[in-house]
Amino acid sequence: MTGQTNVEQLFGMLRGSKMVIGYPSGLSIMSAVLKVKTLIIWNDFYNREFAWYCAPPEVRNDTYHIEFTN
């Protein structure tokens, strides 16, 4: 979709998703903010607390889930 969508269309695709799975990025974090079921795969490069604090409290363990890799 690179070069074929604008920001409005991108957010529309996120909102229309049943679930978003990805690595830490603005888009995957934004899907959590939009209350789309989101699984972000984190690694030890990031502080473990940051994984929770990047999403609004009301979505934590509701539509936002994290998994850490080693």
Predicted model as a PDB file, atoms N, CA, C, CB and O in Angstrom, pLDDT in the B-factor column:
MODEL        1                                                                  
ATOM      1  N   MET A   1       0.803  -1.184   0.000  1.00 73.00           N  
ATOM      2  CA  MET A   1       0.000   0.000   0.000  1.00 73.00           C  
ATOM      3  C   MET A   1       0.861   1.270   0.000  1.00 73.00           C  
ATOM      4  CB  MET A   1      -0.922  -0.014   1.188  1.00 73.00           C  
ATOM      5  O   MET A   1       0.349   2.384  -0.110  1.00 73.00           O  
ATOM      6  N   THR A   2       2.162   1.078   0.124  1.00 78.00           N  
ATOM      7  CA  THR A   2       3.055   2.224   0.121  1.00 78.00           C  
ATOM      8  C   THR A   2       2.888   3.020  -1.163  1.00 78.00           C  
ATOM      9  CB  THR A   2       4.509   1.776   0.288  1.00 78.00           C  
ATOM     10  O   THR A   2       2.947   2.471  -2.263  1.00 78.00           O  
ATOM     11  N   GLY A   3       2.679   4.316  -1.008  1.00 86.00           N  
ATOM     12  CA  GLY A   3       2.528   5.190  -2.160  1.00 86.00           C  
ATOM     13  C   GLY A   3       1.149   5.147  -2.795  1.00 86.00           C  
ATOM     14  O   GLY A   3       0.886   5.882  -3.747  1.00 86.00           O  
ATOM     15  N   GLN A   4       0.259   4.294  -2.283  1.00 90.00           N  
ATOM     16  CA  GLN A   4      -1.070   4.158  -2.863  1.00 90.00           C  
ATOM     17  C   GLN A   4      -2.173   4.646  -1.935  1.00 90.00           C  
ATOM     18  CB  GLN A   4      -1.321   2.727  -3.229  1.00 90.00           C  
ATOM     19  O   GLN A   4      -3.343   4.670  -2.317  1.00 90.00           O  
ATOM     20  N   THR A   5      -1.805   5.035  -0.716  1.00 91.00           N  
ATOM     21  CA  THR A   5      -2.804   5.482   0.250  1.00 91.00           C  
ATOM     22  C   THR A   5      -2.360   6.793   0.876  1.00 91.00           C  
ATOM     23  CB  THR A   5      -3.037   4.413   1.340  1.00 91.00           C  
ATOM     24  O   THR A   5      -1.169   7.094   0.958  1.00 91.00           O  
ATOM     25  N   ASN A   6      -3.341   7.562   1.313  1.00 93.00           N  
ATOM     26  CA  ASN A   6      -3.015   8.764   2.084  1.00 93.00           C  
ATOM     27  C   ASN A   6      -3.276   8.455   3.561  1.00 93.00           C  
ATOM     28  CB  ASN A   6      -3.862  10.010   1.600  1.00 93.00           C  
ATOM     29  O   ASN A   6      -3.712   7.353   3.896  1.00 93.00           O  
ATOM     30  N   VAL A   7      -3.018   9.392   4.419  1.00 90.00           N  
ATOM     31  CA  VAL A   7      -3.147   9.156   5.866  1.00 90.00           C  
ATOM     32  C   VAL A   7      -4.590   8.821   6.241  1.00 90.00           C  
ATOM     33  CB  VAL A   7      -2.670  10.392   6.658  1.00 90.00           C  
ATOM     34  O   VAL A   7      -4.829   7.932   7.058  1.00 90.00           O  
ATOM     35  N   GLU A   8      -5.532   9.515   5.658  1.00 92.00           N  
ATOM     36  CA  GLU A   8      -6.940   9.255   5.960  1.00 92.00           C  
ATOM     37  C   GLU A   8      -7.321   7.818   5.590  1.00 92.00           C  
ATOM     38  CB  GLU A   8      -7.843  10.254   5.211  1.00 92.00           C  
ATOM     39  O   GLU A   8      -8.012   7.144   6.353  1.00 92.00           O  
ATOM     40  N   GLN A   9      -6.878   7.357   4.439  1.00 94.00           N  
ATOM     41  CA  GLN A   9      -7.159   5.990   4.017  1.00 94.00           C  
ATOM     42  C   GLN A   9      -6.460   4.976   4.926  1.00 94.00           C  
ATOM     43  CB  GLN A   9      -6.722   5.784   2.563  1.00 94.00           C  
ATOM     44  O   GLN A   9      -7.018   3.922   5.236  1.00 94.00           O  
ATOM     45  N   LEU A  10      -5.262   5.296   5.342  1.00 91.00           N  
ATOM     46  CA  LEU A  10      -4.506   4.419   6.234  1.00 91.00           C  
ATOM     47  C   LEU A  10      -5.239   4.217   7.558  1.00 91.00           C  
ATOM     48  CB  LEU A  10      -3.111   4.994   6.489  1.00 91.00           C  
ATOM     49  O   LEU A  10      -5.373   3.088   8.031  1.00 91.00           O  
ATOM     50  N   PHE A  11      -5.714   5.311   8.153  1.00 91.00           N  
ATOM     51  CA  PHE A  11      -6.464   5.187   9.401  1.00 91.00           C  
ATOM     52  C   PHE A  11      -7.783   4.455   9.182  1.00 91.00           C  
ATOM     53  CB  PHE A  11      -6.724   6.567  10.005  1.00 91.00           C  
ATOM     54  O   PHE A  11      -8.244   3.736  10.068  1.00 91.00           O  
ATOM     55  N   GLY A  12      -8.388   4.627   8.025  1.00 93.00           N  
ATOM     56  CA  GLY A  12      -9.594   3.876   7.690  1.00 93.00           C  
ATOM     57  C   GLY A  12      -9.324   2.380   7.624  1.00 93.00           C  
ATOM     58  O   GLY A  12     -10.140   1.578   8.078  1.00 93.00           O  
ATOM     59  N   MET A  13      -8.182   2.003   7.060  1.00 93.00           N  
ATOM     60  CA  MET A  13      -7.809   0.589   7.009  1.00 93.00           C  
ATOM     61  C   MET A  13      -7.584   0.041   8.421  1.00 93.00           C  
ATOM     62  CB  MET A  13      -6.539   0.395   6.151  1.00 93.00           C  
ATOM     63  O   MET A  13      -7.991  -1.081   8.722  1.00 93.00           O  
ATOM     64  N   LEU A  14      -6.940   0.827   9.282  1.00 92.00           N  
ATOM     65  CA  LEU A  14      -6.737   0.378  10.661  1.00 92.00           C  
ATOM     66  C   LEU A  14      -8.070   0.181  11.358  1.00 92.00           C  
ATOM     67  CB  LEU A  14      -5.877   1.384  11.439  1.00 92.00           C  
ATOM     68  O   LEU A  14      -8.295  -0.848  11.995  1.00 92.00           O  
ATOM     69  N   ARG A  15      -8.959   1.166  11.241  1.00 93.00           N  
ATOM     70  CA  ARG A  15     -10.266   1.086  11.894  1.00 93.00           C  
ATOM     71  C   ARG A  15     -11.092  -0.087  11.371  1.00 93.00           C  
ATOM     72  CB  ARG A  15     -11.033   2.388  11.694  1.00 93.00           C  
ATOM     73  O   ARG A  15     -11.884  -0.662  12.118  1.00 93.00           O  
ATOM     74  N   GLY A  16     -10.923  -0.442  10.124  1.00 94.00           N  
ATOM     75  CA  GLY A  16     -11.665  -1.553   9.533  1.00 94.00           C  
ATOM     76  C   GLY A  16     -11.049  -2.918   9.798  1.00 94.00           C  
ATOM     77  O   GLY A  16     -11.617  -3.939   9.410  1.00 94.00           O  
ATOM     78  N   SER A  17      -9.910  -2.945  10.445  1.00 94.00           N  
ATOM     79  CA  SER A  17      -9.222  -4.215  10.720  1.00 94.00           C  
ATOM     80  C   SER A  17      -9.874  -4.955  11.878  1.00 94.00           C  
ATOM     81  CB  SER A  17      -7.740  -3.968  11.030  1.00 94.00           C  
ATOM     82  O   SER A  17     -10.383  -4.341  12.816  1.00 94.00           O  
ATOM     83  N   LYS A  18      -9.853  -6.260  11.802  1.00 95.00           N  
ATOM     84  CA  LYS A  18     -10.314  -7.068  12.932  1.00 95.00           C  
ATOM     85  C   LYS A  18      -9.230  -7.140  13.997  1.00 95.00           C  
ATOM     86  CB  LYS A  18     -10.708  -8.486  12.468  1.00 95.00           C  
ATOM     87  O   LYS A  18      -9.521  -7.211  15.191  1.00 95.00           O  
ATOM     88  N   MET A  19      -7.967  -7.120  13.549  1.00 96.00           N  
ATOM     89  CA  MET A  19      -6.836  -7.180  14.469  1.00 96.00           C  
ATOM     90  C   MET A  19      -5.584  -6.713  13.750  1.00 96.00           C  
ATOM     91  CB  MET A  19      -6.645  -8.612  15.030  1.00 96.00           C  
ATOM     92  O   MET A  19      -5.428  -6.909  12.545  1.00 96.00           O  
ATOM     93  N   VAL A  20      -4.695  -6.091  14.511  1.00 95.00           N  
ATOM     94  CA  VAL A  20      -3.405  -5.659  13.972  1.00 95.00           C  
ATOM     95  C   VAL A  20      -2.317  -6.366  14.773  1.00 95.00           C  
ATOM     96  CB  VAL A  20      -3.240  -4.086  14.039  1.00 95.00           C  
ATOM     97  O   VAL A  20      -2.325  -6.339  16.004  1.00 95.00           O  
ATOM     98  N   ILE A  21      -1.394  -6.992  14.075  1.00 94.00           N  
ATOM     99  CA  ILE A  21      -0.249  -7.646  14.698  1.00 94.00           C  
ATOM    100  C   ILE A  21       0.999  -7.024  14.094  1.00 94.00           C  
ATOM    101  CB  ILE A  21      -0.277  -9.209  14.487  1.00 94.00           C  
ATOM    102  O   ILE A  21       1.131  -6.938  12.873  1.00 94.00           O  
ATOM    103  N   GLY A  22       1.916  -6.590  14.956  1.00 91.00           N  
ATOM    104  CA  GLY A  22       3.116  -5.981  14.417  1.00 91.00           C  
ATOM    105  C   GLY A  22       4.158  -5.682  15.473  1.00 91.00           C  
ATOM    106  O   GLY A  22       3.998  -5.992  16.653  1.00 91.00           O  
ATOM    107  N   TYR A  23       5.213  -5.078  15.011  1.00 89.00           N  
ATOM    108  CA  TYR A  23       6.280  -4.622  15.890  1.00 89.00           C  
ATOM    109  C   TYR A  23       5.988  -3.185  16.301  1.00 89.00           C  
ATOM    110  CB  TYR A  23       7.670  -4.734  15.196  1.00 89.00           C  
ATOM    111  O   TYR A  23       5.137  -2.536  15.694  1.00 89.00           O  
ATOM    112  N   PRO A  24       6.677  -2.675  17.320  1.00 89.00           N  
ATOM    113  CA  PRO A  24       6.434  -1.310  17.766  1.00 89.00           C  
ATOM    114  C   PRO A  24       6.649  -0.304  16.637  1.00 89.00           C  
ATOM    115  CB  PRO A  24       7.339  -0.975  18.941  1.00 89.00           C  
ATOM    116  O   PRO A  24       7.750  -0.166  16.105  1.00 89.00           O  
ATOM    117  N   SER A  25       5.599   0.374  16.296  1.00 88.00           N  
ATOM    118  CA  SER A  25       5.671   1.433  15.302  1.00 88.00           C  
ATOM    119  C   SER A  25       4.492   2.357  15.528  1.00 88.00           C  
ATOM    120  CB  SER A  25       5.675   0.863  13.849  1.00 88.00           C  
ATOM    121  O   SER A  25       3.565   2.028  16.268  1.00 88.00           O  
ATOM    122  N   GLY A  26       4.530   3.489  14.900  1.00 87.00           N  
ATOM    123  CA  GLY A  26       3.438   4.436  15.053  1.00 87.00           C  
ATOM    124  C   GLY A  26       2.105   3.853  14.637  1.00 87.00           C  
ATOM    125  O   GLY A  26       1.084   4.123  15.269  1.00 87.00           O  
ATOM    126  N   LEU A  27       2.104   3.054  13.575  1.00 88.00           N  
ATOM    127  CA  LEU A  27       0.840   2.485  13.092  1.00 88.00           C  
ATOM    128  C   LEU A  27       0.270   1.443  14.035  1.00 88.00           C  
ATOM    129  CB  LEU A  27       1.035   1.871  11.727  1.00 88.00           C  
ATOM    130  O   LEU A  27      -0.933   1.434  14.295  1.00 88.00           O  
ATOM    131  N   SER A  28       1.108   0.575  14.544  1.00 90.00           N  
ATOM    132  CA  SER A  28       0.586  -0.451  15.449  1.00 90.00           C  
ATOM    133  C   SER A  28       0.144   0.174  16.767  1.00 90.00           C  
ATOM    134  CB  SER A  28       1.647  -1.539  15.704  1.00 90.00           C  
ATOM    135  O   SER A  28      -0.845  -0.268  17.353  1.00 90.00           O  
ATOM    136  N   ILE A  29       0.844   1.174  17.234  1.00 89.00           N  
ATOM    137  CA  ILE A  29       0.424   1.865  18.456  1.00 89.00           C  
ATOM    138  C   ILE A  29      -0.868   2.639  18.192  1.00 89.00           C  
ATOM    139  CB  ILE A  29       1.541   2.824  18.961  1.00 89.00           C  
ATOM    140  O   ILE A  29      -1.745   2.682  19.054  1.00 89.00           O  
ATOM    141  N   MET A  30      -0.997   3.246  17.021  1.00 91.00           N  
ATOM    142  CA  MET A  30      -2.214   3.974  16.681  1.00 91.00           C  
ATOM    143  C   MET A  30      -3.412   3.047  16.607  1.00 91.00           C  
ATOM    144  CB  MET A  30      -2.042   4.703  15.361  1.00 91.00           C  
ATOM    145  O   MET A  30      -4.522   3.453  16.950  1.00 91.00           O  
ATOM    146  N   SER A  31      -3.216   1.808  16.167  1.00 93.00           N  
ATOM    147  CA  SER A  31      -4.339   0.872  16.131  1.00 93.00           C  
ATOM    148  C   SER A  31      -4.865   0.609  17.535  1.00 93.00           C  
ATOM    149  CB  SER A  31      -3.920  -0.447  15.467  1.00 93.00           C  
ATOM    150  O   SER A  31      -6.071   0.454  17.726  1.00 93.00           O  
ATOM    151  N   ALA A  32      -3.969   0.557  18.522  1.00 90.00           N  
ATOM    152  CA  ALA A  32      -4.403   0.396  19.909  1.00 90.00           C  
ATOM    153  C   ALA A  32      -5.199   1.614  20.361  1.00 90.00           C  
ATOM    154  CB  ALA A  32      -3.192   0.176  20.834  1.00 90.00           C  
ATOM    155  O   ALA A  32      -6.222   1.477  21.031  1.00 90.00           O  
ATOM    156  N   VAL A  33      -4.735   2.792  20.001  1.00 89.00           N  
ATOM    157  CA  VAL A  33      -5.442   4.024  20.358  1.00 89.00           C  
ATOM    158  C   VAL A  33      -6.842   4.037  19.736  1.00 89.00           C  
ATOM    159  CB  VAL A  33      -4.637   5.266  19.898  1.00 89.00           C  
ATOM    160  O   VAL A  33      -7.787   4.536  20.346  1.00 89.00           O  
ATOM    161  N   LEU A  34      -6.976   3.493  18.531  1.00 91.00           N  
ATOM    162  CA  LEU A  34      -8.269   3.429  17.853  1.00 91.00           C  
ATOM    163  C   LEU A  34      -9.140   2.277  18.351  1.00 91.00           C  
ATOM    164  CB  LEU A  34      -8.058   3.295  16.363  1.00 91.00           C  
ATOM    165  O   LEU A  34     -10.234   2.053  17.833  1.00 91.00           O  
ATOM    166  N   LYS A  35      -8.654   1.547  19.359  1.00 91.00           N  
ATOM    167  CA  LYS A  35      -9.367   0.447  20.014  1.00 91.00           C  
ATOM    168  C   LYS A  35      -9.611  -0.749  19.094  1.00 91.00           C  
ATOM    169  CB  LYS A  35     -10.685   0.943  20.545  1.00 91.00           C  
ATOM    170  O   LYS A  35     -10.612  -1.454  19.219  1.00 91.00           O  
ATOM    171  N   VAL A  36      -8.675  -0.959  18.168  1.00 94.00           N  
ATOM    172  CA  VAL A  36      -8.669  -2.165  17.342  1.00 94.00           C  
ATOM    173  C   VAL A  36      -7.852  -3.202  18.111  1.00 94.00           C  
ATOM    174  CB  VAL A  36      -8.067  -1.893  15.886  1.00 94.00           C  
ATOM    175  O   VAL A  36      -6.832  -2.853  18.704  1.00 94.00           O  
ATOM    176  N   LYS A  37      -8.267  -4.448  18.115  1.00 94.00           N  
ATOM    177  CA  LYS A  37      -7.478  -5.473  18.784  1.00 94.00           C  
ATOM    178  C   LYS A  37      -6.063  -5.416  18.234  1.00 94.00           C  
ATOM    179  CB  LYS A  37      -8.102  -6.892  18.590  1.00 94.00           C  
ATOM    180  O   LYS A  37      -5.850  -5.468  17.023  1.00 94.00           O  
ATOM    181  N   THR A  38      -5.099  -5.308  19.139  1.00 94.00           N  
ATOM    182  CA  THR A  38      -3.710  -5.100  18.725  1.00 94.00           C  
ATOM    183  C   THR A  38      -2.779  -5.995  19.536  1.00 94.00           C  
ATOM    184  CB  THR A  38      -3.306  -3.617  18.889  1.00 94.00           C  
ATOM    185  O   THR A  38      -2.880  -6.062  20.761  1.00 94.00           O  
ATOM    186  N   LEU A  39      -1.889  -6.669  18.855  1.00 94.00           N  
ATOM    187  CA  LEU A  39      -0.818  -7.425  19.490  1.00 94.00           C  
ATOM    188  C   LEU A  39       0.489  -6.861  18.952  1.00 94.00           C  
ATOM    189  CB  LEU A  39      -0.944  -8.980  19.213  1.00 94.00           C  
ATOM    190  O   LEU A  39       0.765  -6.924  17.754  1.00 94.00           O  
ATOM    191  N   ILE A  40       1.278  -6.313  19.849  1.00 92.00           N  
ATOM    192  CA  ILE A  40       2.588  -5.789  19.456  1.00 92.00           C  
ATOM    193  C   ILE A  40       3.658  -6.702  20.028  1.00 92.00           C  
ATOM    194  CB  ILE A  40       2.789  -4.316  19.946  1.00 92.00           C  
ATOM    195  O   ILE A  40       3.634  -7.039  21.211  1.00 92.00           O  
ATOM    196  N   ILE A  41       4.583  -7.095  19.190  1.00 92.00           N  
ATOM    197  CA  ILE A  41       5.673  -7.969  19.593  1.00 92.00           C  
ATOM    198  C   ILE A  41       6.884  -7.098  19.900  1.00 92.00           C  
ATOM    199  CB  ILE A  41       5.997  -9.025  18.487  1.00 92.00           C  
ATOM    200  O   ILE A  41       7.457  -6.474  19.007  1.00 92.00           O  
ATOM    201  N   TRP A  42       7.262  -7.064  21.159  1.00 91.00           N  
ATOM    202  CA  TRP A  42       8.376  -6.241  21.643  1.00 91.00           C  
ATOM    203  C   TRP A  42       9.596  -7.119  21.852  1.00 91.00           C  
ATOM    204  CB  TRP A  42       8.001  -5.507  22.960  1.00 91.00           C  
ATOM    205  O   TRP A  42       9.480  -8.332  22.028  1.00 91.00           O  
ATOM    206  N   ASN A  43      10.765  -6.498  21.832  1.00 88.00           N  
ATOM    207  CA  ASN A  43      11.982  -7.231  22.175  1.00 88.00           C  
ATOM    208  C   ASN A  43      12.683  -6.513  23.321  1.00 88.00           C  
ATOM    209  CB  ASN A  43      12.928  -7.364  20.941  1.00 88.00           C  
ATOM    210  O   ASN A  43      12.232  -5.464  23.781  1.00 88.00           O  
ATOM    211  N   ASP A  44      13.765  -7.077  23.762  1.00 82.00           N  
ATOM    212  CA  ASP A  44      14.460  -6.533  24.928  1.00 82.00           C  
ATOM    213  C   ASP A  44      15.183  -5.222  24.658  1.00 82.00           C  
ATOM    214  CB  ASP A  44      15.439  -7.533  25.435  1.00 82.00           C  
ATOM    215  O   ASP A  44      15.747  -4.632  25.580  1.00 82.00           O  
ATOM    216  N   PHE A  45      15.179  -4.759  23.424  1.00 83.00           N  
ATOM    217  CA  PHE A  45      15.769  -3.462  23.111  1.00 83.00           C  
ATOM    218  C   PHE A  45      14.994  -2.358  23.817  1.00 83.00           C  
ATOM    219  CB  PHE A  45      15.788  -3.222  21.586  1.00 83.00           C  
ATOM    220  O   PHE A  45      15.573  -1.344  24.209  1.00 83.00           O  
ATOM    221  N   TYR A  46      13.683  -2.549  23.983  1.00 83.00           N  
ATOM    222  CA  TYR A  46      12.815  -1.556  24.614  1.00 83.00           C  
ATOM    223  C   TYR A  46      12.668  -1.838  26.106  1.00 83.00           C  
ATOM    224  CB  TYR A  46      11.435  -1.540  23.937  1.00 83.00           C  
ATOM    225  O   TYR A  46      12.703  -2.992  26.535  1.00 83.00           O  
ATOM    226  N   ASN A  47      12.507  -0.809  26.869  1.00 83.00           N  
ATOM    227  CA  ASN A  47      12.185  -0.941  28.281  1.00 83.00           C  
ATOM    228  C   ASN A  47      10.800  -1.578  28.399  1.00 83.00           C  
ATOM    229  CB  ASN A  47      12.235   0.446  29.007  1.00 83.00           C  
ATOM    230  O   ASN A  47       9.862  -1.162  27.719  1.00 83.00           O  
ATOM    231  N   ARG A  48      10.676  -2.568  29.246  1.00 83.00           N  
ATOM    232  CA  ARG A  48       9.405  -3.295  29.376  1.00 83.00           C  
ATOM    233  C   ARG A  48       8.247  -2.392  29.794  1.00 83.00           C  
ATOM    234  CB  ARG A  48       9.555  -4.418  30.384  1.00 83.00           C  
ATOM    235  O   ARG A  48       7.112  -2.610  29.370  1.00 83.00           O  
ATOM    236  N   GLU A  49       8.515  -1.402  30.601  1.00 86.00           N  
ATOM    237  CA  GLU A  49       7.451  -0.490  31.024  1.00 86.00           C  
ATOM    238  C   GLU A  49       6.917   0.329  29.848  1.00 86.00           C  
ATOM    239  CB  GLU A  49       7.962   0.446  32.125  1.00 86.00           C  
ATOM    240  O   GLU A  49       5.728   0.643  29.805  1.00 86.00           O  
ATOM    241  N   PHE A  50       7.773   0.674  28.907  1.00 87.00           N  
ATOM    242  CA  PHE A  50       7.355   1.479  27.768  1.00 87.00           C  
ATOM    243  C   PHE A  50       6.267   0.776  26.958  1.00 87.00           C  
ATOM    244  CB  PHE A  50       8.553   1.789  26.876  1.00 87.00           C  
ATOM    245  O   PHE A  50       5.378   1.425  26.406  1.00 87.00           O  
ATOM    246  N   ALA A  51       6.342  -0.547  26.893  1.00 88.00           N  
ATOM    247  CA  ALA A  51       5.354  -1.301  26.128  1.00 88.00           C  
ATOM    248  C   ALA A  51       3.937  -1.038  26.632  1.00 88.00           C  
ATOM    249  CB  ALA A  51       5.664  -2.793  26.197  1.00 88.00           C  
ATOM    250  O   ALA A  51       2.991  -1.007  25.845  1.00 88.00           O  
ATOM    251  N   TRP A  52       3.791  -0.847  27.944  1.00 89.00           N  
ATOM    252  CA  TRP A  52       2.460  -0.559  28.489  1.00 89.00           C  
ATOM    253  C   TRP A  52       2.113   0.911  28.409  1.00 89.00           C  
ATOM    254  CB  TRP A  52       2.372  -1.018  29.923  1.00 89.00           C  
ATOM    255  O   TRP A  52       0.954   1.265  28.193  1.00 89.00           O  
ATOM    256  N   TYR A  53       3.096   1.765  28.579  1.00 89.00           N  
ATOM    257  CA  TYR A  53       2.813   3.196  28.644  1.00 89.00           C  
ATOM    258  C   TYR A  53       2.611   3.851  27.289  1.00 89.00           C  
ATOM    259  CB  TYR A  53       3.917   3.886  29.354  1.00 89.00           C  
ATOM    260  O   TYR A  53       2.254   5.028  27.236  1.00 89.00           O  
ATOM    261  N   CYS A  54       2.821   3.149  26.211  1.00 86.00           N  
ATOM    262  CA  CYS A  54       2.617   3.751  24.887  1.00 86.00           C  
ATOM    263  C   CYS A  54       1.156   3.688  24.457  1.00 86.00           C  
ATOM    264  CB  CYS A  54       3.491   3.050  23.847  1.00 86.00           C  
ATOM    265  O   CYS A  54       0.780   4.309  23.462  1.00 86.00           O  
ATOM    266  N   ALA A  55       0.329   2.949  25.190  1.00 87.00           N  
ATOM    267  CA  ALA A  55      -1.092   2.840  24.854  1.00 87.00           C  
ATOM    268  C   ALA A  55      -1.935   3.419  25.986  1.00 87.00           C  
ATOM    269  CB  ALA A  55      -1.485   1.363  24.583  1.00 87.00           C  
ATOM    270  O   ALA A  55      -1.523   3.380  27.146  1.00 87.00           O  
ATOM    271  N   PRO A  56      -3.103   3.951  25.664  1.00 88.00           N  
ATOM    272  CA  PRO A  56      -3.973   4.507  26.706  1.00 88.00           C  
ATOM    273  C   PRO A  56      -4.362   3.448  27.734  1.00 88.00           C  
ATOM    274  CB  PRO A  56      -5.233   5.111  26.079  1.00 88.00           C  
ATOM    275  O   PRO A  56      -4.568   2.290  27.372  1.00 88.00           O  
ATOM    276  N   PRO A  57      -4.465   3.819  28.994  1.00 90.00           N  
ATOM    277  CA  PRO A  57      -4.794   2.846  30.045  1.00 90.00           C  
ATOM    278  C   PRO A  57      -6.085   2.073  29.794  1.00 90.00           C  
ATOM    279  CB  PRO A  57      -4.898   3.549  31.361  1.00 90.00           C  
ATOM    280  O   PRO A  57      -6.179   0.902  30.163  1.00 90.00           O  
ATOM    281  N   GLU A  58      -7.072   2.700  29.181  1.00 90.00           N  
ATOM    282  CA  GLU A  58      -8.363   2.026  29.002  1.00 90.00           C  
ATOM    283  C   GLU A  58      -8.322   0.885  27.983  1.00 90.00           C  
ATOM    284  CB  GLU A  58      -9.399   3.030  28.577  1.00 90.00           C  
ATOM    285  O   GLU A  58      -9.262   0.092  27.922  1.00 90.00           O  
ATOM    286  N   VAL A  59      -7.269   0.783  27.190  1.00 90.00           N  
ATOM    287  CA  VAL A  59      -7.193  -0.316  26.224  1.00 90.00           C  
ATOM    288  C   VAL A  59      -6.235  -1.424  26.651  1.00 90.00           C  
ATOM    289  CB  VAL A  59      -6.770   0.217  24.881  1.00 90.00           C  
ATOM    290  O   VAL A  59      -6.202  -2.487  26.032  1.00 90.00           O  
ATOM    291  N   ARG A  60      -5.464  -1.185  27.694  1.00 89.00           N  
ATOM    292  CA  ARG A  60      -4.503  -2.200  28.147  1.00 89.00           C  
ATOM    293  C   ARG A  60      -5.226  -3.453  28.615  1.00 89.00           C  
ATOM    294  CB  ARG A  60      -3.621  -1.646  29.280  1.00 89.00           C  
ATOM    295  O   ARG A  60      -6.142  -3.384  29.434  1.00 89.00           O  
ATOM    296  N   ASN A  61      -4.818  -4.570  28.102  1.00 88.00           N  
ATOM    297  CA  ASN A  61      -5.407  -5.887  28.384  1.00 88.00           C  
ATOM    298  C   ASN A  61      -6.857  -5.991  27.944  1.00 88.00           C  
ATOM    299  CB  ASN A  61      -5.313  -6.189  29.858  1.00 88.00           C  
ATOM    300  O   ASN A  61      -7.528  -6.967  28.277  1.00 88.00           O  
ATOM    301  N   ASP A  62      -7.353  -5.017  27.210  1.00 90.00           N  
ATOM    302  CA  ASP A  62      -8.692  -5.091  26.642  1.00 90.00           C  
ATOM    303  C   ASP A  62      -8.548  -5.353  25.142  1.00 90.00           C  
ATOM    304  CB  ASP A  62      -9.509  -3.775  26.920  1.00 90.00           C  
ATOM    305  O   ASP A  62      -8.826  -6.452  24.664  1.00 90.00           O  
ATOM    306  N   THR A  63      -8.114  -4.340  24.418  1.00 91.00           N  
ATOM    307  CA  THR A  63      -7.846  -4.532  22.991  1.00 91.00           C  
ATOM    308  C   THR A  63      -6.357  -4.462  22.687  1.00 91.00           C  
ATOM    309  CB  THR A  63      -8.591  -3.488  22.168  1.00 91.00           C  
ATOM    310  O   THR A  63      -5.946  -4.753  21.563  1.00 91.00           O  
ATOM    311  N   TYR A  64      -5.542  -4.083  23.666  1.00 92.00           N  
ATOM    312  CA  TYR A  64      -4.099  -3.950  23.466  1.00 92.00           C  
ATOM    313  C   TYR A  64      -3.374  -5.008  24.267  1.00 92.00           C  
ATOM    314  CB  TYR A  64      -3.610  -2.545  23.865  1.00 92.00           C  
ATOM    315  O   TYR A  64      -3.544  -5.100  25.483  1.00 92.00           O  
ATOM    316  N   HIS A  65      -2.566  -5.806  23.592  1.00 92.00           N  
ATOM    317  CA  HIS A  65      -1.816  -6.880  24.244  1.00 92.00           C  
ATOM    318  C   HIS A  65      -0.371  -6.818  23.766  1.00 92.00           C  
ATOM    319  CB  HIS A  65      -2.446  -8.282  23.941  1.00 92.00           C  
ATOM    320  O   HIS A  65      -0.094  -6.396  22.643  1.00 92.00           O  
ATOM    321  N   ILE A  66       0.528  -7.236  24.616  1.00 90.00           N  
ATOM    322  CA  ILE A  66       1.946  -7.232  24.261  1.00 90.00           C  
ATOM    323  C   ILE A  66       2.518  -8.630  24.450  1.00 90.00           C  
ATOM    324  CB  ILE A  66       2.730  -6.201  25.115  1.00 90.00           C  
ATOM    325  O   ILE A  66       2.015  -9.431  25.238  1.00 90.00           O  
ATOM    326  N   GLU A  67       3.561  -8.892  23.719  1.00 90.00           N  
ATOM    327  CA  GLU A  67       4.314 -10.139  23.845  1.00 90.00           C  
ATOM    328  C   GLU A  67       5.780  -9.761  23.722  1.00 90.00           C  
ATOM    329  CB  GLU A  67       3.888 -11.214  22.750  1.00 90.00           C  
ATOM    330  O   GLU A  67       6.162  -9.019  22.817  1.00 90.00           O  
ATOM    331  N   PHE A  68       6.595 -10.266  24.626  1.00 89.00           N  
ATOM    332  CA  PHE A  68       8.029  -9.985  24.591  1.00 89.00           C  
ATOM    333  C   PHE A  68       8.769 -11.176  24.023  1.00 89.00           C  
ATOM    334  CB  PHE A  68       8.560  -9.641  25.995  1.00 89.00           C  
ATOM    335  O   PHE A  68       8.441 -12.325  24.317  1.00 89.00           O  
ATOM    336  N   THR A  69       9.772 -10.892  23.206  1.00 85.00           N  
ATOM    337  CA  THR A  69      10.636 -11.929  22.658  1.00 85.00           C  
ATOM    338  C   THR A  69      11.994 -11.841  23.337  1.00 85.00           C  
ATOM    339  CB  THR A  69      10.775 -11.790  21.116  1.00 85.00           C  
ATOM    340  O   THR A  69      12.311 -10.834  23.970  1.00 85.00           O  
ATOM    341  N   ASN A  70      12.774 -12.863  23.212  1.00 71.00           N  
ATOM    342  CA  ASN A  70      14.117 -12.837  23.797  1.00 71.00           C  
ATOM    343  C   ASN A  70      15.140 -12.771  22.712  1.00 71.00           C  
ATOM    344  CB  ASN A  70      14.367 -14.055  24.680  1.00 71.00           C  
ATOM    345  O   ASN A  70      16.338 -12.740  22.994  1.00 71.00           O  
TER     346      ASN A  70                                                      
ENDMDL                                                                          
END                                                                             
